[in-house]
């Protein structure tokens, strides 16, 4: 179930694809450091490319709560996610079977209160702070790059 009390239904692709588009929730974890806004990026488990923490909907949790949980599990972030979505980006999620499923990710901002050294995925991911423009250049997803480059904490 989702926060609305229903399970997420897959969207049908126009081309008749075998798998529907799936939704995930992501966290734009940010801080001010020496007067500059920075974003925390993490590496993916397999390809080690830079991305924001993100994951599948969780029964009984709001999208922002799910984003905060993913931020904790994937990067050790403690902080509260704002409930307003900053934007959406898309990507193809590689599955273990070698298949891919199209995903859209709704992104929620989290001002980082603390960063713990021990967290659930610390052994399989790296994390690093980057200025927003640098972070935007490091991610592969153009829509995510746009969200990072245009992020202004004064507007949230």
RAHULIN-V311013 format. One record per backbone hydrogen bond with DSSP energy under -1.0 kcal/mol. CO is the residue of the C=O (numbers start at 1). NH is the residue of the N-H. If there is no record, write none. Layout:
co=CO nh=NH
co=CO nh=NH
This chain:
co=2 nh=5
co=6 nh=2
co=13 nh=16
co=21 nh=11
co=22 nh=104
co=24 nh=106
co=25 nh=55
co=26 nh=108
co=27 nh=29
co=28 nh=110
co=29 nh=40
co=30 nh=112
co=31 nh=38
co=33 nh=36
co=36 nh=33
co=37 nh=132
co=38 nh=31
co=39 nh=130
co=41 nh=128
co=42 nh=51
co=49 nh=44
co=51 nh=42
co=53 nh=27
co=55 nh=25
co=58 nh=61
co=62 nh=66
co=63 nh=67
co=64 nh=68
co=65 nh=69
co=66 nh=70
co=67 nh=71
co=68 nh=72
co=69 nh=73
co=70 nh=74
co=71 nh=75
co=71 nh=77
co=72 nh=76
co=73 nh=121
co=76 nh=116
co=78 nh=113
co=78 nh=114
co=87 nh=107
co=89 nh=105
co=91 nh=103
co=93 nh=101
co=95 nh=98
co=99 nh=95
co=101 nh=93
co=102 nh=22
co=103 nh=91
co=104 nh=24
co=105 nh=89
co=106 nh=26
co=107 nh=86
co=108 nh=28
co=109 nh=82
co=110 nh=30
co=114 nh=78
co=119 nh=122
co=121 nh=124
co=121 nh=125
co=126 nh=43
co=128 nh=41
co=130 nh=39
co=131 nh=135
co=132 nh=136
co=133 nh=137
co=134 nh=138
co=135 nh=139
co=141 nh=145
co=142 nh=146
co=143 nh=147
co=144 nh=148
co=145 nh=149
co=146 nh=150
co=148 nh=151
co=152 nh=155
